[in-house]
Amino acid sequence: MWPLIAGCLISAFWVSFLTTGLMRWIAPRVGLIDKPAARKVHVVPTPLGGGIGIWCGVVLPLAVAQILILIWAKSPPSWVPLELTEHLAGAVFRSRELWGIIVAASILSLTGLIDDLRPLSWKLRIAIQFGVSIAVVLAGVRATVFVSNPWIGGLLSVLWFVVLVNSFNFLDNMDGLSGGIALIVSTIFAVMMLTKPGDPHWFVGGFFLIVSGSLIGFLCHNWSPARIFMGDAGSYFLGFSIASMTLLGTFYTPNDRNQHVILAPLCVLAVPLYDICSVVFIRLKEGRSPFQPDKKHFSHRLVALGLTKVQAVLTVLLTTLTTGLLGLTLYAVNSWNAAVVVVACVGCILLLIAILEAAPRDPPHAV
């Protein structure tokens, strides 16, 4: 397992680190710049295009891995661990599925890149997101959620794609926030897939490891003070890729005894899901478009309470890590009663977030 982990992380890290650094030089020369505005927290013009670095950090190592898998499937080298050679045929079989997802995610990434250069209507962006999501679901990437009717699973899968794409896009509001959350989420999902009792999912686990390595390379440039932003190109690609792999991850199968592990993705992604739901609710309640930028996000409210931007980001990341680790514990409990306790802990954390968000902005005067 360790050669797989090292290979995925190291290759993705260096490709992402180098290409993101290159984009820091290219972006200003092609007009790919995010300028300060009233609803933004940065105060100096900052290059966009970090999403291209993330994309390269994922796609290029996958392309090399695909070539090696096709070669090794016919004649595995003696130094390749037996536990991996047994899965080479399966990896070849699923490669069409993988590259279908990559193409779909790349279409959304290109849409985001165009939006970074010249803002597109939110209605057009949503239409493209739904169109790409429906195409992928029709191709077979969908959830069943214990329901025999394929239309219900298909509809929920499409919504899952669109919600996660916009969740990571909404979270891209402070240095290192969206990328940091995606790194935590991808790493926890990789651990889930590679340590699944009796049936490790090398295909999905390896993909999450590559995403994690790519994000580490990107965050070297994006951590505060950020020298480059991922932009919509990066957030769209990450959201769609993570959504796809959670559907392919098969957290539960009929042969498993513990059906409650199907709740694991909701726990791991609890903070991104809470953030988008709360922000959309606030905007609709105020009679505004759900895609109109503002400073109503969890991170913004923490800053309004007196935290620095770095402290706010670290708080959100730690909260995400906490809910993610709780999701991971679902594999260690053997009953629905214990699973309910875990989910209740996640709910309590979200309630704490809600209380913090509702706290008064000005502290009361001492008496």
C-alpha positions as CSV (number, residue, x, y, z in Angstrom):
1,M,0.0,0.0,0.0
2,W,2.8,2.5,0.9
3,P,4.3,2.5,-2.7
4,L,0.8,3.4,-4.0
5,I,0.4,6.2,-1.4
6,A,3.8,7.7,-2.0
7,G,3.5,7.5,-5.8
8,C,0.1,9.2,-5.9
9,L,1.0,11.9,-3.4
10,I,4.5,12.8,-4.6
11,S,3.8,12.8,-8.4
12,A,0.6,14.9,-8.0
13,F,2.3,17.3,-5.6
14,W,5.2,18.1,-7.9
15,V,3.1,18.5,-11.0
16,S,0.6,20.8,-9.2
17,F,3.3,22.8,-7.4
18,L,5.3,23.5,-10.6
19,T,2.3,24.2,-12.8
20,T,0.6,26.4,-10.2
21,G,3.9,28.3,-10.0
22,L,3.9,28.7,-13.7
23,M,0.3,30.0,-13.7
24,R,1.4,32.7,-11.2
25,W,3.6,34.0,-14.1
26,I,1.1,33.4,-16.9
27,A,-2.1,34.6,-15.4
28,P,-1.3,38.3,-15.1
29,R,-0.1,38.3,-18.7
30,V,-3.5,37.0,-20.0
31,G,-5.7,39.1,-17.8
32,L,-6.6,36.3,-15.4
33,I,-6.7,38.5,-12.3
34,D,-9.1,38.7,-9.4
35,K,-9.4,42.4,-8.4
36,P,-10.5,43.5,-4.9
37,A,-14.2,44.3,-4.5
38,A,-16.6,45.2,-1.7
39,R,-17.7,41.5,-1.3
40,K,-14.1,40.2,-1.4
41,V,-11.6,40.0,1.5
42,H,-8.3,40.4,-0.5
43,V,-7.0,43.9,-0.9
44,V,-4.5,43.5,-3.8
45,P,-5.1,42.1,-7.3
46,T,-4.2,38.4,-7.2
47,P,-3.7,36.0,-10.2
48,L,-6.4,33.3,-10.8
49,G,-5.6,30.1,-12.6
50,G,-4.5,27.9,-9.7
51,G,-7.3,25.6,-10.8
52,I,-5.2,24.8,-13.9
53,G,-2.4,23.7,-11.6
54,I,-4.8,21.5,-9.6
55,W,-6.2,20.0,-12.9
56,C,-2.7,19.2,-14.1
57,G,-1.7,17.7,-10.8
58,V,-4.6,15.3,-11.1
59,V,-4.9,14.6,-14.8
60,L,-1.2,14.2,-15.7
61,P,-0.4,11.6,-13.0
62,L,-3.6,9.8,-13.8
63,A,-2.5,9.7,-17.5
64,V,0.9,8.2,-16.6
65,A,-0.7,5.7,-14.3
66,Q,-3.2,4.7,-17.0
67,I,-0.3,4.0,-19.4
68,L,1.6,2.0,-16.7
69,I,-1.6,0.0,-15.8
70,L,-2.2,-0.9,-19.4
71,I,1.4,-2.2,-19.7
72,W,1.5,-4.0,-16.3
73,A,-1.9,-5.6,-16.8
74,K,-0.3,-7.7,-19.5
75,S,3.0,-8.4,-17.8
76,P,3.2,-7.2,-14.1
77,P,6.8,-6.4,-12.9
78,S,8.0,-8.6,-10.0
79,W,8.4,-5.6,-7.7
80,V,4.8,-4.6,-7.9
81,P,3.0,-5.9,-4.8
82,L,0.7,-8.9,-5.4
83,E,-2.3,-7.1,-3.8
84,L,-2.0,-4.4,-6.5
85,T,-1.5,-6.8,-9.4
86,E,-4.7,-8.5,-8.6
87,H,-6.6,-5.2,-9.2
88,L,-4.9,-4.2,-12.5
89,A,-7.5,-5.9,-14.6
90,G,-10.2,-4.1,-12.7
91,A,-8.5,-0.8,-13.2
92,V,-8.3,-1.4,-16.9
93,F,-12.0,-2.3,-17.0
94,R,-12.9,0.9,-15.1
95,S,-10.6,3.3,-17.0
96,R,-13.4,4.3,-19.4
97,E,-15.5,5.3,-16.4
98,L,-12.6,7.2,-14.9
99,W,-11.8,9.2,-18.0
100,G,-15.5,9.9,-18.6
101,I,-15.6,11.6,-15.2
102,I,-12.3,13.4,-16.0
103,V,-13.8,14.8,-19.2
104,A,-17.0,15.9,-17.5
105,A,-15.0,17.6,-14.7
106,S,-12.8,19.2,-17.3
107,I,-15.8,20.6,-19.1
108,L,-16.9,22.3,-15.9
109,S,-13.4,23.4,-15.2
110,L,-13.2,25.1,-18.6
111,T,-16.6,26.7,-17.9
112,G,-15.1,28.0,-14.7
113,L,-12.0,29.3,-16.4
114,I,-14.1,31.2,-18.9
115,D,-16.1,32.7,-16.0
116,D,-12.8,33.7,-14.4
117,L,-11.9,35.6,-17.5
118,R,-15.3,37.0,-18.4
119,P,-18.1,36.5,-15.9
120,L,-20.9,34.3,-17.2
121,S,-24.6,34.4,-16.1
122,W,-25.2,32.2,-13.1
123,K,-28.2,30.7,-15.0
124,L,-25.9,29.6,-17.8
125,R,-23.4,28.1,-15.3
126,I,-26.1,26.2,-13.5
127,A,-27.5,24.9,-16.8
128,I,-24.1,23.6,-17.8
129,Q,-23.6,22.0,-14.4
130,F,-27.0,20.2,-14.6
131,G,-26.3,19.1,-18.2
132,V,-22.9,17.6,-17.4
133,S,-24.2,16.0,-14.3
134,I,-27.2,14.4,-16.1
135,A,-24.9,13.0,-18.8
136,V,-22.6,11.4,-16.2
137,V,-25.5,9.9,-14.3
138,L,-27.0,8.5,-17.5
139,A,-23.6,7.0,-18.1
140,G,-23.9,5.0,-14.9
141,V,-22.3,7.1,-12.2
142,R,-25.2,7.3,-9.7
143,A,-26.3,6.4,-6.2
144,T,-28.9,3.8,-5.3
145,V,-29.6,4.9,-1.7
146,F,-31.4,1.6,-1.0
147,V,-34.2,2.5,-3.5
148,S,-35.0,0.2,-6.5
149,N,-36.4,3.0,-8.6
150,P,-33.4,4.3,-10.7
151,W,-35.1,7.6,-11.3
152,I,-34.9,8.5,-7.6
153,G,-31.2,7.5,-7.4
154,G,-30.5,9.4,-10.6
155,L,-32.2,12.6,-9.4
156,L,-30.4,12.5,-6.1
157,S,-27.1,12.0,-7.8
158,V,-27.6,15.0,-10.1
159,L,-28.4,17.2,-7.1
160,W,-25.4,15.8,-5.3
161,F,-23.1,16.8,-8.2
162,V,-24.5,20.3,-8.5
163,V,-24.6,21.0,-4.7
164,L,-21.0,19.9,-4.2
165,V,-19.7,21.8,-7.2
166,N,-21.2,25.0,-5.8
167,S,-20.3,24.2,-2.3
168,F,-16.6,24.2,-3.1
169,N,-17.1,27.3,-5.2
170,F,-18.8,29.1,-2.4
171,L,-16.0,28.1,0.0
172,D,-13.4,29.7,-2.1
173,N,-13.6,33.0,-0.2
174,M,-10.5,33.1,1.9
175,D,-6.8,32.1,1.4
176,G,-6.4,28.3,1.7
177,L,-10.1,27.7,2.7
178,S,-11.6,25.7,-0.2
179,G,-8.3,24.0,-1.0
180,G,-7.8,23.1,2.6
181,I,-11.3,21.7,3.0
182,A,-10.9,19.7,-0.2
183,L,-7.6,18.3,1.1
184,I,-9.1,17.2,4.4
185,V,-12.1,15.6,2.7
186,S,-10.0,13.8,0.0
187,T,-7.5,12.5,2.5
188,I,-10.3,11.1,4.8
189,F,-12.1,9.5,1.8
190,A,-8.8,8.0,0.7
191,V,-8.3,6.4,4.2
192,M,-11.9,5.1,4.1
193,M,-11.4,3.5,0.7
194,L,-8.0,2.0,1.3
195,T,-8.7,0.6,4.8
196,K,-12.2,-0.7,4.0
197,P,-12.4,-4.1,5.9
198,G,-12.0,-7.0,3.6
199,D,-12.4,-5.0,0.3
200,P,-10.1,-2.0,-0.2
201,H,-11.1,0.2,-3.1
202,W,-7.8,0.9,-4.8
203,F,-9.3,2.7,-7.7
204,V,-11.2,5.3,-5.8
205,G,-8.7,5.5,-3.0
206,G,-5.9,6.2,-5.4
207,F,-7.8,8.9,-7.1
208,F,-8.4,10.7,-3.8
209,L,-4.7,10.4,-3.0
210,I,-3.8,12.1,-6.2
211,V,-6.3,14.9,-5.5
212,S,-4.8,15.3,-2.1
213,G,-1.3,15.5,-3.5
214,S,-2.3,18.0,-6.1
215,L,-4.0,20.2,-3.4
216,I,-0.9,20.1,-1.2
217,G,1.1,21.5,-4.2
218,F,-1.5,24.2,-4.8
219,L,-1.8,25.2,-1.1
220,C,2.0,25.9,-1.1
221,H,1.0,28.9,-3.3
222,N,-2.5,29.6,-1.9
223,W,-1.9,29.7,1.8
224,S,-2.2,33.1,3.4
225,P,-1.0,35.4,2.0
226,A,-2.1,33.7,-1.2
227,R,-0.1,34.4,-4.3
228,I,-2.7,32.8,-6.5
229,F,-6.4,31.7,-6.3
230,M,-7.9,28.5,-7.7
231,G,-10.8,30.4,-9.2
232,D,-14.0,28.8,-10.5
233,A,-11.9,26.5,-12.7
234,G,-10.4,24.8,-9.6
235,S,-13.5,24.7,-7.4
236,Y,-15.7,23.3,-10.2
237,F,-13.2,20.6,-11.0
238,L,-12.7,19.7,-7.3
239,G,-16.4,19.7,-6.5
240,F,-17.4,17.5,-9.4
241,S,-14.4,15.1,-8.9
242,I,-15.1,14.6,-5.2
243,A,-18.9,14.1,-5.9
244,S,-18.1,11.5,-8.6
245,M,-15.8,9.5,-6.5
246,T,-18.1,9.5,-3.5
247,L,-20.7,7.9,-5.7
248,L,-18.2,5.3,-7.1
249,G,-16.8,4.7,-3.7
250,T,-19.4,2.1,-2.7
251,F,-19.5,2.9,1.0
252,Y,-22.0,0.2,1.4
253,T,-22.9,-3.0,-0.5
254,P,-25.5,-5.6,0.2
255,N,-22.8,-7.9,1.5
256,D,-21.8,-5.4,4.2
257,R,-23.3,-5.9,7.7
258,N,-23.1,-2.2,8.6
259,Q,-25.5,-0.2,6.4
260,H,-24.9,2.9,8.5
261,V,-21.6,3.6,6.7
262,I,-23.6,5.1,3.9
263,L,-23.9,8.2,6.1
264,A,-20.1,8.6,6.1
265,P,-20.0,11.0,3.1
266,L,-22.6,13.3,4.7
267,C,-20.5,13.5,7.9
268,V,-17.2,14.2,6.0
269,L,-18.8,16.9,3.9
270,A,-21.0,18.3,6.7
271,V,-19.3,21.7,6.8
272,P,-19.4,22.4,3.0
273,L,-23.0,21.2,2.9
274,Y,-24.0,23.4,5.9
275,D,-22.3,26.4,4.4
276,I,-24.0,26.3,1.1
277,C,-27.4,25.5,2.6
278,S,-27.2,28.3,5.1
279,V,-25.9,30.9,2.7
280,V,-28.5,30.1,0.0
281,F,-31.3,30.2,2.7
282,I,-30.1,33.7,3.9
283,R,-29.9,35.1,0.3
284,L,-33.3,33.8,-0.6
285,K,-34.8,35.1,2.6
286,E,-33.4,38.5,1.8
287,G,-34.9,38.3,-1.7
288,R,-31.6,38.0,-3.5
289,S,-30.2,35.6,-6.0
290,P,-28.7,32.5,-4.3
291,F,-25.5,33.1,-6.4
292,Q,-25.1,36.8,-5.5
293,P,-21.7,37.1,-3.6
294,D,-21.8,38.4,-0.1
295,K,-20.1,37.9,3.3
296,K,-22.6,35.6,4.9
297,H,-20.3,32.5,4.9
298,F,-19.1,30.7,8.0
299,S,-15.6,32.1,7.6
300,H,-16.8,35.7,7.1
301,R,-18.9,35.5,10.2
302,L,-15.9,34.3,12.2
303,V,-13.9,37.3,11.1
304,A,-16.8,39.6,12.0
305,L,-16.7,38.1,15.5
306,G,-13.0,39.2,15.8
307,L,-10.9,36.4,14.4
308,T,-8.2,37.1,11.9
309,K,-8.6,35.6,8.5
310,V,-6.0,32.9,9.2
311,Q,-7.7,32.0,12.5
312,A,-11.1,31.9,10.8
313,V,-9.8,29.5,8.1
314,L,-8.1,27.3,10.6
315,T,-11.3,27.2,12.6
316,V,-13.3,26.0,9.6
317,L,-10.6,23.5,8.7
318,L,-10.5,22.1,12.2
319,T,-14.3,21.8,12.2
320,T,-14.2,20.0,8.9
321,L,-11.5,17.6,10.2
322,T,-13.6,16.9,13.3
323,T,-16.7,16.0,11.3
324,G,-14.6,14.0,8.9
325,L,-13.0,11.9,11.7
326,L,-16.5,11.3,13.1
327,G,-17.5,10.1,9.7
328,L,-14.5,7.8,9.7
329,T,-15.6,6.3,13.0
330,L,-18.7,5.0,11.3
331,Y,-16.6,2.1,10.0
332,A,-15.6,1.2,13.6
333,V,-19.1,1.0,15.1
334,N,-21.3,-2.0,14.6
335,S,-24.8,-0.8,15.2
336,W,-27.2,1.8,14.2
337,N,-27.5,3.0,17.8
338,A,-23.8,3.9,17.8
339,A,-24.0,5.4,14.3
340,V,-26.8,7.6,15.5
341,V,-24.6,8.9,18.3
342,V,-21.9,9.7,15.8
343,V,-24.3,11.6,13.5
344,A,-25.7,13.4,16.5
345,C,-22.2,14.6,17.3
346,V,-21.9,16.0,13.8
347,G,-25.3,17.7,14.2
348,C,-24.1,19.3,17.5
349,I,-21.1,20.7,15.8
350,L,-23.3,22.2,13.1
351,L,-25.5,23.7,15.8
352,L,-22.4,25.3,17.4
353,I,-21.6,26.8,14.0
354,A,-25.1,28.2,13.8
355,I,-24.8,29.7,17.3
356,L,-21.5,31.4,16.4
357,E,-23.0,32.8,13.2
358,A,-26.0,34.2,15.1
359,A,-23.8,35.8,17.8
360,P,-23.8,39.6,18.0
361,R,-21.0,41.3,16.1
362,D,-20.2,43.8,18.8
363,P,-19.4,42.4,22.2
364,P,-21.5,43.8,25.1
365,H,-20.0,46.5,27.3
366,A,-18.6,45.5,30.6
367,V,-20.7,46.4,33.7
